[in-house]
Amino acid sequence: MKIAVPAIVANFFGFTMAVTNTVFAGHLGDSDSMAGVGMAATYLNIAVISFMLGFNSTLNTLLPQAKGFDDYHLCGVYLNRGVIVLSAAFVPLGVFLTFSYPVFRLIGLEHGAAALG
């Protein structure tokens, strides 16, 4: 429970963020706002969060093994390498997010919704 509760709370708030944004966009009564927020949340989940979680899940394998061998120096090495790899991976993903408008237009989203996404 000591480890599980913070993970549950973090995931809960992470997933409710997309729902909250969608609810607020729905109250605007504009279909472009609703479509833009929905596409932006989907785009963010697919393009960034899935990759970052994939990269980060490698540490879930390596760190317990190093801790099991009581090699705390190796834990630090893995952690620092993970930070470097995640930071390096975020740079192209950040560029990809910055230019989301052309991607939305390419897949056929209308101008108003693509501009809001």
Buried (B, 14 or more C-beta within 10 A) or exposed (E): EEEEEEEEEEEEEEEEEBEEBBEEBBEEEBEBBBBBBBBBBEBBBEBBEEBBEEBEEBBEEBBEEBEEEEEEEBBEEBBEEBEEBBEEBBEEBEEBBEEBBEBBBEEEBEEBBBEBB
